[in-house]
Each structure stands twice: as C-alpha cells, then as structure tokens.
Amino acid sequence: MLLAGTLWLPAREPAAVVLMHPGSGPSDRDNDVFFPPIREHLVGEGIAVCSFDKRGVGGSTGNWREAAIEAQAGDALAAVEALLAADGVDAPVGLFGHSQGGWVVLEAASRGADIAFVVTSSGPGVTPGEQERYSACTRLERNGASEAELADGLRSFDALLEMLRDGILLADVGSRMDAARLILPPGFELADEADWELMRALVDYDPRAALERIEVPVLALLGAADPIVPVDASVAVYEAAVQPELLEVLVLPGADHRIQVGDPPRLADGYLDALTAFVRAAVA
C-alpha cells in the first residue's frame, strides 16, 4: 500500500515537524479546506508540516473504508517513520489529528513510537458510539424536537447501535426498524454495506486506554459550541486518563466542530497561538 503526502518546510531549520491526520470519510492531505490555514501559520512560525491522503484518496492506494482507528494509527506511524528517516529532516515529530483523526493520533501516540507530542483538535474523549449519540441528540434538539420526540429518536438510535454490535446485516436493518416502529434520527442515514461495516469496526473504540499509556505532552483543543463532540464529557476523560503534568486543555468559547466562529467562519481567536506555543514548549 502507498500513502501519498506532502512535507512543507519553513525557510529556516524547523523547530519541529507536525504530522497532520485528517478526519472521517475520504479525507485528503488538506482535510477539505481545514488544514491549509493551520499549515500556513505553522510553517510561518518555523514549524514543518506533513500530511497525507487517506487510503484510496488522492494519490494513496487502498480503501479508507477498510481502516478503523487502529489501522489508521498504523498508517500515521508509518508516516512518522518515513519522516524520521527522511534526508534533511532533523527535528522532533509530533502528531495532530482533527475529529476522528483525534482518536487516531491518540492511539498512535500510545504505542511507544518516537513521537514528541500529540494534539487532538475536536477529538472526542469518548467512544464513537457515544459521540454519535450525542450528535444525534444535538440534531434533534436543534430541529425543535419535543421531549417525547427526543426520547423516541434516541431510543431508535440506541436500537441501531445494538443491531450494529449484534452483527446484523445492513440489508436487514430497515425491516427490523420498521417492525419495532423505530425511525432514524434526522441527519443519520444508512449508506451502503461497506460504510455499515466500518461503523461496526469503529463504534466501540475507547480512547481511554490509549490516553492512559501516553507519555508525551498532550494538547486537547475543543470548541465550546461543538454540536458533534460532547465537550464536557471529553474533557473529563482527558483529565482522568492523562498524566496531569502532560495535559493541556483549551476550550474556545463559541467555536464549532472546526473550532471556527463568525460568518464567514474563521478559526477562533487563540487557536493558532495555543497550538504554536504548545509545539514549541513540547520540543524545547
């Protein structure tokens, strides 16, 4: 398998290299339009940046639907190994993961590789199943659901997760939902069998064990108004699982899942400065 990516170098000798891992789905080395402004800032501050296309995306071979958290962590570590062996790169390497990529980089950092630090940006501290349930609840509330509609929607979602865990084929899910008079929460759609199987592989990944094993500095960046990630629950897990002297948490007021505010959206004030300061301190 080939993973294709790019290494961006600053004009001077880099203080560190940040390997950026994208979020869910068929994400490329730019993670849509999210990574470029972060990358530009870091490079301007003398920090090199590397990112790669996920399996089967852009220049990479393979299939992203066949890689759950653990396999993606292996891909990230392969990229780290390539960076550490690259000519002209003589700087500590750290990991940055956004959203689902937050789980990935925590898992990778917990495996004892030569990693200097790890940053999780809107990365949940809970399982994917818990995160998706929170997201479904938020969508229902924003759509004006009554208490009864909210309860029905979450009951349907919980039943769906149980079918996922019980190995039910996607082809049989619809009839089982109909028989139980269950309706999927708005915004949650069943795609194809490959997506269903990937969900099955992801649903109960628990980052707590990885967080407990990490022995390098950890920065958790979160948006207080994130409708997808349960911020308070995630912070509680980070604080309980990570060694206190290694952990830094920053929750930015009013920021969404991409830690953006305003219209047009922009990165929340303090995000880039906190990221840069953390990287510099971690490799000092």
N, C-alpha and C positions, 0 to 999 in steps of 0.2 A: 504494500500500500504506500502511496506517495501523498504526503501532506505538503501543499504549496503555500508559501507565505512570503513575507517581505520583512526586511530589517531596515529600520530608519535610524540613521546615525546623526548625532549633532555635529556641529562644526568642530568642536573640541573633543578631547578624550572623554567618553561618557563616564559619569559617576556610577551608573547602574544601567541595567537593561530590564525593561518591563515587558514581560510576555503577556499579551492581552488575549484572553479567551472569550469568544462571543457567547451569546445566549442561546435560547432554544431554537429549534427549527433549522432550516437550511441556511445558516448564517455564514457570511464570508468574512474575510480579514478586516473589513470595515464595520462589521456588525450594523449593516444598513448605513445610516449616517451618524451613528452614535460615537464611534471610535475616533474619526479624524480630528475633531477639535481637541479631544483629550491628548491624542498623539502629538498634535502640533504644539500644544503647550509643553508637554514633557520634553520633546526634542529641543524646543527653545530654551528650556531650563538645563540643558546639558545631560539629559537622560535618554538613552537609546530606547527604541520601542520595536517590538516584533509582534506580529500576529499572523495567523494562518487561516485558510479556508477550511471549514469542517469537512469531514468525509463526504465525497461526492458533490462538493460545491466548488465552483470556480475551477482552479487548477488541481484540486485534490481528487484522488481516486477513492473508491469505497462507497459506503452508503451511510449517511448520518442517522438513518432510522435504525440501524443495527448497533448503535453505540449508546449505551446508557451512561450514567455518571462515571462508573468505574472505568469503562473503556475510554471515555473522553479524557479522563485523568491520565491514562496511559499515553494518549496522543499528546497531551500537554507536556508530559515528562520527556517524551521523545524529542519535542521541540526544544526543551531546555537542554537536553544532552547535545543536540546539534549546535545550539548557541555556545555552550561551554567549550565545544571543540572547534569553533569557527576561528579562522585566522583574523587577526585584527580586533577581536573582541576580548578585552581583558578587564571585565567588570563583573560585579555580583549580579546575578539574575534573580528577579522576583516575579511573582505571578499576580495578574489582575484578571478577575472574572466578573462578568456582569450577568445578573439574573440567574438563569440556570448555570451559567458559567461560574457563578459564585460557589455552588456545590462542587463543581469540577475542580476548581483551584484549591479548595479546602482539602478535598480528597487527595489531590496530587501533593500538596504540601505536607500531608500527614505521613507520606511514605518514606521519609528519611532521605530524599534526594538532596543534592547540593543547591538548595533554594534559600535566598537571603531573607525573603519576606513574602507576605501574601495579602492581597487586597480583594475584598469582596464588595462589589458595588450592586446594591439592591439584591444581594444574595440572601435567600431565606435561611434562618437557623432551624427551621422545621422541615418535615418531610415534604416531598412534592404533593402527596395526598392531602396533607394539612394545608399546604399553601393553596392548592386548587380549591379546596373547600372554602377557605377564606375569600378567595377571589370570586367564587360563585355567590357567596353571601353578600359581598360588596356590590356585585352587579344587580342582585335582586333589590337591595336597599336603594340603589341609585335609580332603579326603574320604578320606584314607588310602591314596592310590594307591601301588602299588609302583613301583620304578624302571622296570620294563617297562611298566606301565600309564601312567606319566608320559610315557615316550618315545612310546608309541603315541598318547596324547592330543595331544601337541604335534605329532607327525607329521600327524595329522588336521587340526589347526588350521592348520598351515603349508600343507597342500594346499588348504584352504578359502580362505586368503588368496590363493593363486596363482590359483584359479578366479575370485576377485573381480577381481584385476588383469587377468586374461585376457579379461574381458568375458563370462564365462559367465552365462547367464540363471539366475535362481533356480530356475525350473521344471526345469532340467537338473541342478542341483546334487545332489539326492538320489540319482539314478541313478548319477552319477559317483562319489559317495562309496561307494555300495554296490558298484560294480564294483571299486573299489580296496580294498574291505574296510576302510573308514575309518569311525570313529564319532566324532561330535561330542563334545568335552569336556563334562562335566556343567555345567549352567547356561548353556550357549551354545545358543540356539535361533534357527533361521531364521524370520523373521517373514513379511512379505509383500514383494512386488517393490519397493515404494517404499522400505522400510527397507533392502533389499539395495542399491539404487541409491545411497542416502545413504551407506551404508558404503563403497561404491566411491569416492565423492567424497571421503570422509574419510580413508581408510586410510593414505595416504602423505603426508599433510600433515606437513611437518617444521618445527618451530618455531625451529630453529637460525638460519635466515636472518633471521627477524623479530627474534630476540634480538640478533643482531649489529648490526641497524640502530637499535635503541632508544637514545635519547639522553636519557632521563629516568630518575629513580630507580625501581628495581625491587625489590619485596619478594616473595620466594617463601616461602609458609607451607605446611608439609607435616607429615603425621602419620607418625611412625616406624613405626607398625603398619598402615599403609595396605595393604590387600590388593589394591588395584586399580592403584595407580600405583607404578612402580619408583622408589623414592625416591632411592637412591644414584645410579642412572643419570641421573635427572633433575637432581639437584644437580650432577653432573659436567658436564652440558651447560650449565646456567646459569653455572657458574664459568668454563667455557671460552669461552662466547659473549658474555656481557655484560661491558661495561667494568667492571673491578673497583670503581672508585670509585662506581659507580651501583648495585651489587648488595648486597642484604641477604638472607640465607637463614636461616630458623628452622625446625628440625625438632623437633617436640614429642614427647617420649617417650610411648610407649603409645597415641598418638592414632590414630584410624582415618581413613577417607577423608573424613569430615566434620570431621576434626580434633576428635573428641569422645572422651571417656573416661568410664568408670563406667557404672552401671546404677541409675537411668535415665541415658541419655547426656547429657553436658554438654560444652560447649566446654572444651578443655584449658586449664589454668592458663597464663597468659601470652599466649594468642592475642589477646584483645581489646586488652590493653595494648600488645603489639607493633604491632598494626595502627594503633592511635591514635597512638602515638609516631612511627611511620613517616610517616603522613599529615601530622602537624604539622611534622615535620622537612623533609619534601619541599616544603612550601609556605612555609616560614619565610623 
